[in-house]
Structure formats: C-alpha cells, structure tokens
Amino acid sequence: MRRLNGLAAAVAMMLAGSSAFAAETAPQQTNIAAAWNAPATTTVVSSERTFYNGATPLSGTLFAPATGQNLPVVVVFHAATIATRDQPLYRHLVQMLPALGVAVFIFDRRGSGKSGGAPADGDYEALADDGIAALHMLTHEPRIDPKRIGFWGLSQGGWISLLAASRTHDAAFAVAISAPMTTPDVQMIFATSNILRIKGYSQADIDEAVAARKAVDDFERGKLDRKSAQARVDAASTKPWFPLIYMSKTFHDPDQSGWAKEIRHDPLATLDQVKVPTLVIYGAADPWVPAKLSVEALTASAARHPNITTRVIAGADHDMMLSASPAAQIDPAGLKAQAPEAPEYFAILASWLTAQGIARAPSAH
C-alpha cells in the first residue's frame, strides 16, 4: 500500500480522536463554550438545490467551504436501507471533505424526503441517472470546477456510484465503499447466511434458508417454475428464522418484480465501462458483503482495470465501523445509526483523493 501522506495521516488522527457523530451540543452549553472558542479554519456553508432527471424533481443540499473557487464535488449515492440526506452515515463527508477543499452534494433518493417521483424499485440505472443529473446541475454552479465532480456511495450506493461513472463521460472519479463484486442475489445469500450464524442457527437451517432464496432467484431468472419455488418458500416460512432472511411469503412474476431487475445487475460488467480513477474499499469484518470473493474478482481482473485501487481495512465492518458487535451489525433497528469510525478508512479516502488532484491541504490563516 502506498505510504499515507501527511494530509491523510492528519485527517485520520483528527477523526479517530473524537466521534464524528456525537449528539448536537445543547444551546446553553454552546453559549458557555463561546467564552473559549477559537475561529475555525474552515467554515462549511450549506444550500439547498432542486434539479431534474427528466420530469422527476430531486432535492439535495450542497455543503461547501465558505471560501475558495473551482471546488471539486463528491455526489453521494445512498445505501439500500437509507434514502435521505440527513443520515449519520454522511456526516463524516460533510465534516471531513470541505476542510480538504472538496464540496459534498447529498440528495434525497427519488420518492423519499423532498425528492419527487416513484421509488426506483430495483432500477439501478434510474438511480445512477439521478446522480448524473445532479452532476450536470453542479457544472453550472459558479464556484464548482465542472471537470472535478465524481461519485461516492456505500453498499448499494457503491454499486450505483460505479454504474453512474460508467454511464457518463463527465465524471472525474468514483468511490465505492462495501460494494460487492457479485450479483445482488449472491450477496444476499452471503448476508442472510451470516445473519443466521450470528443468531446461533444450525447449518441445516442455513442450508434451508439458502435453498428458499435460490428457489425464488431461479424463478425470477426463468429457471424454475412458480409452484416449485413457492413450495420452498412455504416450507421456510414456518421456521422461526424466516423473518431474518429478508424474504416475503409471496413474490412477483419477473416482469413485475423489482428483485428480478436487481439480480440482473453485474458489477464486474459495469467495471469494464468505468474509465475514471476508482477507489474500492472493503471492511475485512463485513458480514453483509463477501469481501474476500470481491477482492479476488478485482485482483483477477486487475490487468483490465488499471484505474481501480482496492483496499481492505482490518477490523472494519460494512459501515467502516470498528466498535459494533456482530449482533449490532445485523440489527435492522440500528442500521441507520451506523457510520464510519475506522481511522484507516479516513486516511485512505483523503490520501487517494489527494493523489487524484481532488483534495488539497487545508488553507492556513
């Protein structure tokens, strides 16, 4: 691994020393702290933007340093379980990148928050095109460098970051965090198997759960008849672990199924169309994504993809956390509260953006 430069190391130390996601300080405490506060080197200003992908209105917030011109921008794509700009997952980008001279644009996913339109229902191309529409809107911003706008996404958002970079010649870079290099059905079999392991179920239970998922996947691909697939699901639905494996007791025909659209997505095929500098990061302890298989696939295709940098962070999970227990990592109630805390992640992101000419050292006064 390339030695981290001073900028990246400083960012890592800064972010490791305190939680980036602490609760807001109470007003009375803020007033007390004013007695000893010093002026910050970087002030972040936020402003709302409305833009369109075709007839669909989308709404987001641009976070930028208060000073400077020709700013690069990171356009953010959402993970599957979150859809709005106000999530803890994104605070590290807003707190970290403007200090490095990089603006951040986060918009509500279509059909969520202040964005219009219907939910994409597995249509990754539509979600990618929403981000491309954001990129094109930002090229007209007076303080933005139109040649240095790229994408960042985590999990499903990482897939979409890569897909967006493959669908436009105007992107300058792409960052994909915890984005498996497998199809979504393979990823979900990996994840649900681990969920059952963490919950203490037997290998026989795991095998039955996997068989049920594969039966539906085969039906959606036209490889299995509905009656056989439904029989597998009916048998699984009586088990105590069925609510844990992200399946319904019924399923749609392929022409009406969002899942049928999703499982056709092949991220390795997408990579062949991504020509811009690309950073892919995995957590070594991620129960949701087959990081080992993904890295092996990326290594095998490395000769075709010299633009891609791959890193795996020891001890990190799906959200680049170090402190969450396996049980906490799979708890649906806590997924929206999780956010990066691994110093190596912050260091790698800052170092790589600097090497690409995107980030810079903070200005001194």
C-alpha positions in Angstrom: 0.0 0.0 0.0 1.3 3.5 -0.8 2.5 5.3 2.3 -0.2 7.7 3.5 0.8 11.3 3.1 0.8 13.9 5.9 -2.6 15.2 5.0 -4.2 11.7 5.2 -2.5 10.9 8.5 -3.6 14.2 10.0 -7.2 13.5 8.9 -7.1 10.0 10.4 -5.8 11.3 13.7 -8.3 14.1 13.8 -11.3 11.8 13.1 -10.0 9.0 15.4 -9.7 11.2 18.4 -13.4 12.0 18.7 -16.7 10.7 17.4 -17.8 12.4 14.2 -21.3 11.7 15.0 -21.8 12.9 18.6 -25.1 14.5 19.5 -25.6 18.2 18.9 -24.5 20.3 21.9 -27.3 21.8 23.9 -27.8 25.6 23.3 -26.8 26.5 26.9 -23.6 24.6 26.5 -22.9 26.3 23.2 -23.2 29.7 24.9 -20.8 28.7 27.7 -18.3 27.3 25.2 -18.3 30.7 23.3 -16.1 32.0 26.1 -13.2 29.9 24.9 -14.0 29.0 21.3 -11.5 29.9 18.6 -12.5 30.7 15.0 -12.4 27.6 12.8 -10.1 27.4 9.8 -12.9 26.0 7.6 -16.5 27.1 7.7 -19.0 24.9 5.9 -21.9 26.6 4.2 -25.0 24.6 3.1 -27.5 25.5 0.4 -30.5 23.6 -1.0 -30.8 22.7 -4.7 -33.6 21.4 -6.8 -32.8 19.7 -10.1 -34.5 17.3 -12.5 -33.9 13.9 -14.1 -36.3 14.2 -17.0 -39.6 15.1 -15.3 -38.6 13.9 -11.8 -37.8 16.7 -9.4 -35.0 15.9 -7.0 -33.8 17.8 -3.9 -30.4 17.9 -2.2 -28.0 20.0 -0.2 -24.6 21.3 -1.3 -22.1 21.5 1.5 -19.1 23.6 0.6 -16.2 25.5 2.3 -17.2 29.2 2.7 -14.2 30.3 0.6 -12.4 29.1 -2.5 -13.2 28.7 -6.2 -13.0 25.9 -8.7 -14.1 23.4 -6.0 -14.4 19.7 -6.7 -17.6 17.9 -5.6 -18.5 14.5 -4.3 -22.0 13.4 -5.3 -23.4 10.9 -2.8 -25.4 7.8 -3.5 -27.5 6.1 -0.8 -27.2 2.6 0.7 -30.3 0.5 0.3 -31.6 1.0 3.8 -31.4 4.8 3.8 -32.8 7.3 1.4 -32.5 10.8 2.7 -29.7 13.4 3.1 -29.9 13.7 6.9 -28.4 10.3 7.8 -25.5 9.8 10.2 -23.6 7.9 7.5 -22.9 11.1 5.6 -21.8 13.4 8.4 -18.2 12.4 8.0 -18.2 13.5 4.4 -19.6 16.9 5.4 -17.2 17.4 8.2 -14.1 16.0 6.5 -14.1 16.9 2.8 -14.8 20.7 2.9 -11.7 21.1 5.1 -9.8 19.5 2.2 -11.3 21.8 -0.4 -14.0 19.4 -1.6 -17.7 20.2 -1.6 -20.3 17.4 -1.0 -23.7 17.1 -2.6 -26.3 14.8 -0.9 -29.8 14.5 -2.4 -32.8 12.6 -1.3 -33.5 9.4 -3.3 -36.4 9.6 -5.7 -39.7 9.0 -3.9 -38.1 10.0 -0.5 -37.7 13.1 1.5 -38.2 16.2 -0.6 -37.5 14.4 -3.9 -40.4 13.5 -6.2 -41.1 10.6 -8.4 -41.9 7.0 -7.5 -39.3 4.8 -5.8 -36.9 3.1 -8.2 -37.9 -0.4 -7.2 -34.6 -2.0 -8.2 -34.0 0.2 -11.2 -30.3 1.0 -10.6 -30.0 2.8 -14.0 -32.6 5.3 -12.9 -30.8 5.9 -9.6 -27.5 6.3 -11.4 -29.0 8.7 -13.8 -30.4 10.8 -10.9 -26.8 11.2 -9.7 -25.6 12.1 -13.3 -28.4 14.7 -13.4 -27.0 16.1 -10.1 -23.5 16.2 -11.6 -24.8 18.2 -14.7 -26.6 20.6 -12.4 -23.5 21.2 -10.4 -21.4 22.0 -13.5 -23.3 25.3 -13.7 -22.5 26.3 -10.1 -20.2 29.4 -10.2 -17.8 28.1 -7.5 -17.6 24.5 -8.8 -15.0 23.0 -11.1 -17.1 21.1 -13.7 -14.2 18.8 -14.5 -13.7 17.5 -11.0 -17.1 16.1 -10.0 -17.3 12.5 -9.0 -19.4 9.9 -7.1 -19.3 8.3 -3.6 -21.5 5.5 -2.4 -21.7 2.8 0.2 -23.2 -0.7 -0.3 -25.9 -0.4 -2.9 -24.8 3.2 -3.3 -21.3 1.9 -4.2 -22.8 -0.2 -7.0 -24.6 2.9 -8.2 -21.5 5.0 -7.9 -19.7 2.7 -10.3 -22.7 2.4 -12.6 -23.1 6.2 -12.8 -19.4 6.5 -13.7 -19.9 4.0 -16.5 -22.9 5.9 -17.9 -21.3 9.4 -18.3 -18.1 10.8 -19.7 -18.3 13.8 -17.4 -17.4 12.1 -14.1 -13.9 12.7 -12.8 -13.7 9.8 -10.2 -15.7 7.2 -8.4 -15.6 5.8 -4.8 -17.4 2.6 -3.9 -17.4 1.5 -0.2 -18.6 -2.0 0.7 -19.9 -2.7 -2.8 -19.7 -6.4 -3.6 -18.4 -7.6 -6.9 -21.1 -10.2 -7.0 -24.7 -10.0 -8.2 -27.2 -9.0 -5.5 -28.6 -12.5 -5.1 -25.2 -13.9 -4.2 -24.6 -11.0 -1.8 -27.9 -11.6 0.0 -27.3 -15.3 0.3 -23.9 -14.5 1.9 -25.5 -11.9 4.2 -28.5 -13.9 5.3 -26.3 -17.0 6.0 -24.2 -14.8 8.3 -27.3 -13.4 10.0 -28.4 -16.9 10.9 -24.9 -17.8 12.1 -24.8 -14.8 14.3 -28.2 -15.7 15.7 -27.0 -19.2 16.5 -28.9 -21.2 14.0 -27.6 -24.5 12.7 -26.0 -25.2 9.3 -29.1 -27.2 8.4 -31.2 -24.1 9.0 -28.8 -22.0 6.9 -29.0 -24.5 4.1 -32.8 -24.5 4.1 -32.8 -20.7 4.1 -30.4 -20.6 1.2 -32.5 -23.1 -0.8 -35.5 -20.9 -0.3 -33.7 -17.8 -1.5 -32.2 -19.7 -4.5 -35.6 -21.0 -5.5 -37.1 -17.5 -5.8 -34.0 -16.3 -7.6 -34.2 -19.1 -10.1 -37.9 -18.4 -10.6 -37.1 -14.7 -11.3 -34.5 -15.8 -13.8 -36.9 -18.2 -15.6 -35.0 -21.3 -14.4 -37.7 -22.7 -12.0 -41.5 -22.9 -12.1 -43.6 -20.9 -9.7 -45.1 -23.9 -7.9 -41.7 -25.4 -7.0 -40.4 -22.0 -5.8 -43.5 -21.3 -3.8 -43.2 -24.7 -2.1 -39.7 -23.9 -0.9 -40.8 -20.6 0.4 -43.9 -22.1 2.1 -41.6 -24.6 3.9 -39.2 -21.9 5.0 -41.9 -19.5 6.1 -42.9 -21.8 9.0 -39.4 -21.6 10.6 -38.5 -19.2 13.4 -35.7 -17.8 11.3 -37.8 -16.8 8.3 -38.2 -13.1 9.4 -34.4 -12.8 9.5 -33.7 -13.6 5.8 -35.3 -10.7 4.0 -37.9 -12.7 2.1 -41.7 -12.3 1.7 -44.1 -15.3 1.7 -45.1 -14.4 -1.9 -43.2 -13.0 -4.9 -44.0 -11.3 -8.2 -43.6 -12.5 -11.7 -40.3 -11.5 -13.3 -41.9 -8.7 -15.4 -43.3 -7.1 -12.3 -40.5 -7.8 -9.8 -38.0 -5.2 -8.6 -35.9 -8.0 -7.3 -35.8 -9.6 -10.8 -34.3 -6.3 -12.0 -31.8 -6.1 -9.2 -30.3 -9.6 -9.7 -29.5 -8.8 -13.3 -27.0 -6.2 -12.1 -23.4 -7.5 -12.7 -20.9 -5.0 -11.1 -18.0 -6.7 -12.8 -19.5 -6.0 -16.2 -20.0 -2.4 -15.1 -16.4 -2.1 -14.2 -15.3 -2.7 -17.8 -17.1 0.6 -18.7 -15.6 2.6 -15.8 -12.6 4.5 -17.1 -12.1 7.2 -14.4 -9.9 6.7 -11.3 -11.8 4.5 -8.9 -11.4 3.6 -5.3 -13.0 0.5 -3.9 -12.8 -0.1 -0.1 -14.0 -3.1 2.0 -14.1 -3.9 5.6 -12.4 -7.2 6.5 -15.1 -8.0 9.1 -18.2 -7.2 7.0 -21.0 -9.8 7.5 -23.1 -8.3 4.7 -20.7 -8.4 1.7 -18.4 -11.2 0.5 -15.3 -9.0 0.7 -12.9 -11.9 0.1 -14.7 -13.0 -3.1 -15.0 -9.4 -4.2 -11.2 -8.7 -3.8 -10.4 -12.0 -5.6 -12.6 -10.9 -8.5 -11.0 -7.5 -8.6 -7.5 -9.0 -8.5 -8.3 -11.4 -11.3 -9.4 -8.5 -13.5 -6.8 -6.0 -12.4 -5.0 -6.1 -15.8 -8.2 -4.8 -17.4 -8.8 -2.2 -14.7 -5.5 -0.3 -14.0 -7.7 2.7 -12.9 -9.1 0.8 -9.9 -7.5 0.9 -6.4 -8.7 -1.7 -4.0 -8.2 -1.6 -0.2 -9.4 -3.8 2.7 -9.5 -2.4 6.2 -8.7 -4.7 9.1 -11.4 -5.0 11.7 -13.8 -2.7 9.8 -17.4 -3.8 9.1 -19.9 -2.8 6.4 -20.1 0.8 7.5 -16.4 1.2 8.3 -17.1 0.8 12.0 -14.7 -0.9 14.4 -16.8 -1.0 17.6 -20.1 -2.7 16.6 -20.6 -6.3 17.7 -21.7 -8.8 15.1 -25.2 -8.7 16.6 -25.3 -4.9 16.3 -24.1 -5.1 12.7 -27.1 -7.1 11.6 -29.8 -5.4 13.8 -32.2 -3.6 11.5 -33.2 -1.1 14.2 -29.6 0.2 14.4 -28.6 0.2 10.7 -29.5 3.8 10.1 -27.4 5.0 13.1 -24.2 3.4 12.0 -21.4 5.5 10.5 -17.7 5.2 9.7 -15.1 5.4 12.5 -12.1 3.4 11.2 -9.1 5.8 11.1 -7.6 3.8 8.1 -10.8 4.5 6.1 -10.5 8.2 6.6 -6.8 8.2 5.8 -7.2 6.1 2.6 -10.0 8.3 1.4 -8.1 11.5 2.0 -4.9 10.2 0.6 -6.5 8.8 -2.6 -8.5 12.0 -3.3 -5.3 14.0 -2.9 -3.4 11.7 -5.2 -6.1 12.3 -7.9 -5.8 16.0 -7.6 -9.2 16.3 -5.9 -8.5 17.1 -2.3 -5.9 19.5 -1.1 -4.3 20.6 2.2 -6.5 23.0 4.3 -5.7 26.6 3.9 -3.8 28.3 6.7 -4.6 31.8 8.0 
